[in-house]
Amino acid sequence: MPGHTARGLVGGRSMTVSVEKLGEVTLVTLARPEVRNAVDAAHARELYEAFLAFEADATARVAVFHGAHGHFCAGWDLQAGAKLLDAPPTDDPNGLAALEFKVEDVQPPGPMGPSRLQLSKPVIAAVSGAAVAGGMELALWCDMRVLEADAYFGVYCRRFGVPLIDGGTVRLPRLIGMGHAMDLILTGRKVEAAEALQMGLCNRVVPTGTAREAAIALAQQLARFPQPTMLADRQSAYAQWDLPLAQALHQEWERGKHCIAEGLQGAARFASGEGRHGDFKS
């Protein structure tokens, strides 16, 4: 495909978030195959900066968010989280200071990166494989989700006591209704493509291996529409909820941050081999 891919080194390490311009469509790709595209603090920052750059790019109309190597995102990197337990004690033992925010803050970063951004332009998630825990929250942050036939969602962090603090408790009920949302939030169960489509958790189901191309085609369709009206209608749809999104996200954070210490204990269990591959038995 034509376009420019931004890859290279950031702070001496290889970038795993790439940005490619495809005309008026921006493709943002996350690639950490060794952890099924799980996100740690450094990669969350890369994603955040990539979508801020998309927002600032006057030539970009729609973004596609894609996970490379067969998975969208397996959530927060629990291996990295487990290491925090062994870190020297500080006044901020859970590393929360960098993630605190106020309702009035402009475009604050979230634990998974862009999850607190309120962009003026649409983003489409191209979902293959796992979109679970924080990865599911990143997909929910997008305006639309194109799901491959063997892809799946799930609040898999339920196993380890890791809270939803990237918009999951706000966006999931708004998207699929409280009944479905409570089922997913409380049980953490796996939701496969057919059920996801039925409950409105995704917008399209496409053959395995084609989500990226299908999402780009959909983005190109949106980019061809008259932009001021489409964007005004999009913003009106988001603004109509009784509780403003920023306040809802802030409420979620204030409740969820007190559970992070328990989540770090869960991260240590994951690092020791417990509960892998969606196993809830233990």
Residue pairs with C-beta under 8 A, 6 or more apart in sequence:
1 20
1 22
1 216
2 22
2 23
3 20
3 21
3 22
3 23
3 27
4 20
4 21
5 18
5 19
5 20
6 15
6 18
6 19
6 20
7 15
7 18
8 15
9 15
10 46
13 42
15 46
16 30
16 31
16 32
16 43
16 46
17 28
17 29
17 30
17 31
17 43
17 46
17 47
17 50
18 28
18 29
18 31
19 26
19 27
19 28
19 29
19 50
19 53
19 54
20 26
20 27
20 29
21 27
21 59
21 60
22 216
22 220
23 220
23 223
24 59
24 60
24 61
24 62
24 220
24 223
25 60
25 61
25 62
25 63
25 64
25 216
25 219
25 220
25 223
26 54
26 57
26 60
26 62
26 63
26 64
27 63
27 64
27 66
27 212
27 216
28 47
28 50
28 51
28 54
28 63
28 64
28 65
28 66
29 66
29 67
29 68
30 37
30 39
30 43
30 47
30 65
30 66
30 67
30 68
30 72
30 73
31 37
31 67
31 68
31 69
32 38
32 39
32 43
33 68
33 69
33 70
33 71
35 74
35 77
35 79
36 71
36 73
36 74
36 129
36 130
37 67
37 68
37 69
37 71
37 72
37 73
37 74
37 135
38 73
38 74
38 75
38 76
38 77
38 78
38 79
38 135
39 47
39 73
39 75
39 76
39 77
39 112
39 113
39 134
39 135
39 138
40 76
40 77
40 80
41 80
41 95
41 98
43 77
43 113
44 109
44 110
44 111
44 112
44 113
45 109
45 113
46 113
47 112
47 113
47 114
47 138
48 109
48 110
48 113
48 114
48 117
50 114
51 63
51 113
51 114
51 117
51 119
51 123
52 107
52 114
52 117
54 60
54 63
54 119
54 121
54 123
55 107
55 117
55 119
55 120
55 121
60 121
61 121
61 222
61 223
61 227
62 121
62 122
62 123
62 124
62 219
62 220
62 222
62 223
63 121
63 122
63 123
63 124
63 219
64 123
64 124
64 125
64 126
64 212
64 215
64 216
64 219
65 123
65 124
65 125
65 126
65 138
65 139
65 142
66 72
66 125
66 126
66 211
66 212
66 215
67 73
67 126
67 127
67 128
67 129
67 131
67 135
70 128
70 129
71 128
71 129
71 130
71 131
71 135
72 125
72 126
72 127
72 128
72 129
72 130
72 131
72 135
72 138
72 139
72 151
73 112
73 130
73 131
73 132
73 134
73 135
73 138
73 139
74 130
74 132
74 133
74 135
74 156
75 112
75 132
75 133
75 134
75 135
75 136
75 137
75 156
75 157
75 162
76 111
76 112
76 133
76 134
76 157
76 162
76 267
78 160
78 162
78 266
78 267
78 270
78 271
79 267
79 270
79 271
80 267
81 162
81 263
81 264
81 267
82 264
82 267
82 268
82 270
82 271
84 93
84 94
84 95
84 264
84 267
85 264
85 265
85 267
85 268
87 93
93 261
94 257
94 260
94 261
94 264
96 257
96 260
98 109
99 109
99 110
99 111
99 165
99 253
99 257
100 253
101 108
101 116
101 250
101 253
102 250
103 244
103 246
103 247
103 250
104 246
107 116
107 117
107 118
108 116
109 116
110 116
110 117
110 165
110 166
110 167
111 134
111 165
111 166
112 134
112 135
112 137
112 138
112 166
113 138
114 138
114 141
115 134
115 137
115 138
115 141
115 166
115 167
116 166
116 167
116 249
117 141
118 238
118 245
118 246
120 231
120 235
121 231
122 143
122 144
122 219
122 222
122 234
123 141
123 142
123 143
124 142
124 143
124 144
124 145
124 146
124 215
124 218
124 219
124 222
125 131
125 138
125 139
125 142
125 144
125 145
125 146
125 215
126 146
126 211
126 212
126 214
126 215
126 216
127 139
127 145
127 146
127 147
127 148
127 151
127 202
127 211
128 148
128 151
128 208
128 209
128 211
128 212
129 148
129 150
129 151
129 152
130 151
130 152
130 154
131 138
131 139
131 151
131 152
131 153
132 152
132 153
132 154
132 155
132 156
132 157
132 278
133 154
133 155
133 156
133 157
133 162
134 157
134 166
136 153
136 154
136 155
136 168
137 164
137 166
137 167
137 168
137 171
138 166
139 145
139 153
140 167
140 168
140 171
140 172
140 175
141 166
141 167
141 171
143 234
144 203
144 204
144 218
145 201
145 202
145 203
145 204
146 202
146 203
146 204
146 206
146 211
146 214
146 215
146 218
147 193
147 196
147 197
147 202
147 204
147 205
147 206
147 211
148 193
148 205
148 206
148 207
148 208
148 209
148 210
148 211
149 193
149 205
149 206
149 207
149 208
150 192
150 193
150 208
151 192
151 193
151 208
151 211
152 190
152 191
152 192
152 193
152 196
153 184
153 190
153 191
153 196
153 201
153 202
154 184
154 188
154 189
154 190
154 191
154 278
155 164
155 168
155 184
155 185
155 187
155 188
156 188
156 278
157 163
157 164
157 188
157 263
157 266
158 185
158 186
158 187
158 188
158 280
159 188
159 266
159 275
159 279
159 280
160 263
160 265
160 266
160 267
160 269
160 270
160 275
161 259
161 262
161 263
161 265
161 266
162 259
162 260
162 262
162 263
162 266
162 267
163 255
163 256
163 257
163 259
163 260
163 263
164 185
164 252
164 256
165 252
165 253
165 256
165 257
165 260
167 249
167 252
168 185
168 252
169 185
169 252
169 255
169 256
170 245
170 248
170 249
170 252
172 181
172 184
172 185
173 181
173 182
174 241
175 181
175 200
175 201
176 184
176 199
176 200
176 201
180 199
180 201
183 189
184 191
188 280
189 280
190 278
191 199
191 201
193 202
193 205
194 205
195 201
196 202
196 205
197 204
197 205
204 214
204 218
206 214
222 230
238 245
241 248
243 251
269 275
270 276
274 282
275 282
